[in-house]
Amino acid sequence: MSSRIRRPARNAGAPTGARAAFARGFTLVELMTVVSIVSVLLGVCAPSFSEFLAAQQAKGMSYDLTGDLMLARNEALKRNASVTISPAVAGWAQGWSVVSVSGGVPESLSTRNPAAQSVTITGAPATITFDFNGRVTSPTATVRITISSQSSSRCVQLDPSGRARAVHGACA
């Protein structure tokens, strides 16, 4: 008897013969089938995804405006000075800025970038000013700003006491 250790062959588990041809990868027919299925799924999902994206942009813009309204009110209370939110030169859809004027020197507190092209802002006043008590001094009526996209709209409401909130749906 020999005391040699028997080692397995190098490619012991590898397929041989006709089975080796199948183990090399995908066939052209399989690849074309997968590509056609993926293209059909993308064709069905892409339009609904663009509507979803536009709705999310409108929702995000309403939260940004609500957050900046709360920031302006809190800063007016903290600084004991007036704080104004004013739109960009081209309108609210092009962004806005929050500015505090204490001691006659304006100080920028926050600036927002323009909205996406699919988002429109309607019903917004020329400026919104909070006094040192955190109350809205300009405009004097309740502020209702509608931020909408193709399929969705949000209403940002600001009552005279300075409380801001965003709700689903257009302003009534």
C-alpha positions in Angstrom: 0.0 0.0 0.0 1.2 3.3 -0.8 1.0 6.1 1.7 0.3 8.8 -0.9 -2.5 11.3 -0.2 -5.0 11.4 -2.9 -6.0 14.9 -3.9 -9.1 15.8 -5.9 -8.7 16.9 -9.5 -8.4 20.6 -10.1 -11.8 21.0 -11.8 -13.7 18.3 -10.0 -17.1 20.0 -9.8 -16.9 21.8 -13.2 -19.4 20.7 -15.8 -18.1 19.0 -18.9 -19.2 18.5 -22.4 -22.6 19.8 -23.4 -23.4 21.2 -20.0 -20.3 23.5 -20.1 -21.9 25.5 -22.9 -25.0 26.3 -20.7 -22.8 27.4 -17.8 -21.0 30.3 -19.5 -23.7 33.0 -19.2 -26.9 34.4 -20.7 -28.1 33.7 -24.1 -29.2 36.5 -26.4 -32.8 35.4 -26.2 -32.8 35.6 -22.4 -31.1 39.0 -22.4 -33.6 40.4 -24.9 -36.5 39.1 -22.9 -35.3 40.7 -19.7 -34.6 44.0 -21.5 -38.1 44.1 -23.0 -39.8 43.4 -19.6 -37.8 46.1 -17.9 -38.6 48.6 -20.7 -42.4 47.8 -20.4 -42.2 48.3 -16.6 -40.4 51.6 -16.9 -42.9 52.8 -19.5 -45.7 52.1 -17.1 -44.0 53.5 -14.0 -42.4 56.7 -15.4 -45.5 58.9 -15.7 -46.7 58.1 -12.2 -43.2 58.8 -10.9 -43.1 62.3 -12.4 -46.5 63.1 -10.8 -45.1 61.8 -7.5 -42.0 63.9 -7.8 -44.0 67.1 -8.6 -46.2 66.4 -5.5 -43.2 66.0 -3.3 -41.7 69.2 -4.6 -44.9 71.1 -3.7 -45.0 69.5 -0.3 -41.4 70.3 0.4 -41.9 74.0 -0.7 -44.9 74.3 1.7 -42.8 72.9 4.6 -40.0 75.3 3.7 -42.4 78.3 3.8 -44.1 77.1 7.0 -40.7 76.7 8.6 -39.5 80.1 7.6 -42.8 81.7 8.9 -42.1 80.0 12.2 -38.5 81.2 12.1 -39.6 84.8 11.4 -42.1 84.8 14.3 -39.6 83.2 16.8 -36.8 85.7 15.7 -39.2 88.6 16.1 -40.0 87.5 19.7 -36.4 86.7 20.5 -34.9 90.0 19.1 -37.8 92.2 20.2 -37.8 93.6 16.6 -39.8 93.4 13.4 -39.0 90.5 11.0 -40.1 90.5 7.4 -40.5 87.7 4.8 -40.3 89.1 1.3 -40.3 87.4 -2.0 -37.6 87.5 -4.6 -37.8 90.2 -7.3 -39.6 87.9 -9.7 -42.1 86.6 -7.1 -42.6 83.9 -4.4 -41.9 81.1 -6.8 -38.3 82.4 -7.3 -37.6 82.2 -3.5 -37.9 84.5 -0.5 -35.8 85.9 2.3 -36.3 86.4 6.0 -34.9 89.7 7.2 -34.7 91.2 10.7 -34.4 95.0 11.1 -33.2 95.9 14.6 -31.5 99.2 15.2 -32.1 100.2 11.6 -29.7 97.6 10.2 -31.2 94.8 8.2 -29.9 91.3 8.9 -30.7 88.3 6.6 -31.8 85.3 8.7 -32.7 82.9 5.9 -32.9 82.7 2.1 -34.7 80.2 0.0 -33.9 79.1 -3.6 -36.4 79.1 -6.4 -39.1 76.5 -6.6 -39.1 73.7 -9.2 -40.7 74.7 -12.5 -43.7 72.4 -11.8 -44.5 74.2 -8.6 -46.7 77.4 -8.5 -47.4 79.7 -5.6 -50.6 81.8 -5.5 -52.4 84.0 -3.0 -49.2 85.2 -1.4 -49.1 88.9 -0.1 -46.4 91.3 -1.1 -44.6 90.8 2.2 -45.3 89.3 5.6 -44.2 91.2 8.7 -44.1 90.0 12.3 -43.9 92.6 15.1 -41.9 92.3 18.4 -44.9 90.4 19.9 -44.8 87.7 17.2 -48.1 88.9 15.7 -48.6 89.6 12.0 -48.8 93.3 11.3 -48.8 93.1 7.5 -51.1 92.0 6.0 -53.8 92.5 8.5 -56.1 89.6 7.3 -55.4 85.9 7.5 -52.8 84.8 5.0 -53.5 81.8 2.8 -50.9 80.8 0.3 -51.6 77.9 -2.1 -48.6 75.9 -3.3 -49.5 73.5 -6.1 -48.1 71.1 -8.6 -49.7 69.1 -11.5 -51.7 66.8 -9.2 -51.3 68.1 -5.7 -51.8 71.3 -3.7 -51.0 72.4 -0.2 -52.3 75.4 1.7 -50.0 77.4 4.1 -52.2 79.3 6.5 -51.0 82.1 8.8 -53.4 83.6 11.3 -53.1 87.1 12.7 -51.6 85.7 16.0 -48.7 84.4 13.9 -49.4 80.7 14.0 -48.4 79.0 10.7 -49.5 75.6 9.5 -49.6 73.7 6.2 -52.6 71.6 5.3 -53.3 69.3 2.3 -55.5 70.7 -0.4 -55.9 74.2 -1.9 -56.8 77.2 0.2 -60.6 77.9 0.4 
